[in-house]
């Protein structure tokens, strides 16, 4: 989808799409390490707002799929 289509379908602000409240049928890919994180910050659907939630809630979001090694670890 284009950004314009995603914004129209989700009702969220351009640049502020969040995994919370997406339309039915949209996939949300979650790295398993996120689930094991005590608290995470996700957008709230507006550019000026964020939410802090337990990582353990991510698999409960409709459309969420927890995957192993989705994100690559970066060593500094």
C-alpha positions as CSV (number, residue, x, y, z in Angstrom):
1,X,0.0,0.0,0.0
2,X,1.1,3.6,-0.5
3,X,1.3,5.9,2.5
4,X,-1.8,7.7,1.4
5,X,-3.7,4.4,1.2
6,X,-2.4,3.3,4.6
7,X,-3.4,6.6,6.2
8,X,-6.9,6.5,4.6
9,X,-7.5,2.9,5.6
10,X,-6.2,3.2,9.2
11,X,-7.4,6.7,10.1
12,X,-4.0,7.5,11.6
13,X,-1.7,10.4,10.9
14,X,0.9,10.2,8.1
15,X,4.1,9.2,9.7
16,X,2.4,8.0,12.9
17,X,1.0,4.6,12.0
18,X,1.0,2.3,15.0
19,X,0.3,-1.5,15.3
20,X,-2.5,-0.7,17.7
21,X,-5.9,-0.4,16.0
22,X,-4.9,-1.3,12.5
23,X,-7.7,-2.6,10.1
24,X,-8.5,-6.3,10.3
25,X,-6.3,-8.4,8.1
26,X,-3.1,-6.3,8.4
27,X,-0.1,-8.2,9.5
28,X,2.1,-7.0,12.4
29,X,5.5,-8.7,12.5
30,X,7.0,-8.8,16.0
31,X,10.6,-9.9,16.8
32,X,10.4,-12.3,19.8
33,X,12.9,-10.1,21.7
34,X,10.2,-7.4,21.8
35,X,7.9,-9.7,23.6
36,X,10.6,-10.3,26.3
37,X,11.2,-6.6,26.8
38,X,9.7,-5.2,30.0
39,X,8.4,-1.9,28.4
40,X,8.3,-0.7,24.8
41,X,7.2,2.6,23.2
42,X,4.8,2.5,20.3
43,X,3.1,5.3,18.5
44,X,-0.4,6.3,19.4
45,X,-1.6,7.1,15.8
46,X,-0.8,10.8,16.2
47,X,2.7,12.4,15.7
48,X,2.5,14.0,19.1
49,X,1.7,10.9,21.2
50,X,3.3,7.6,22.1
51,X,2.3,4.8,24.4
52,X,4.4,2.8,26.8
53,X,3.2,-0.8,27.1
54,X,4.6,-4.1,28.3
55,X,6.3,-6.0,25.4
56,X,4.4,-9.1,26.5
57,X,1.2,-7.5,25.1
58,X,2.4,-7.4,21.5
59,X,1.4,-11.0,20.7
60,X,-2.2,-10.1,21.8
61,X,-2.6,-7.4,19.2
62,X,-4.8,-8.7,16.4
63,X,-2.7,-9.6,13.4
64,X,0.5,-9.9,15.4
65,X,2.9,-12.7,14.4
66,X,5.9,-13.3,16.6
67,X,9.0,-14.3,14.7
68,X,12.5,-15.4,15.7
69,X,15.3,-13.2,14.7
70,X,13.2,-10.8,12.7
71,X,15.4,-7.9,13.7
72,X,19.2,-8.3,13.3
73,X,21.3,-7.5,16.4
74,X,23.8,-4.8,15.8
75,X,27.0,-4.7,17.7
76,X,28.6,-1.3,18.4
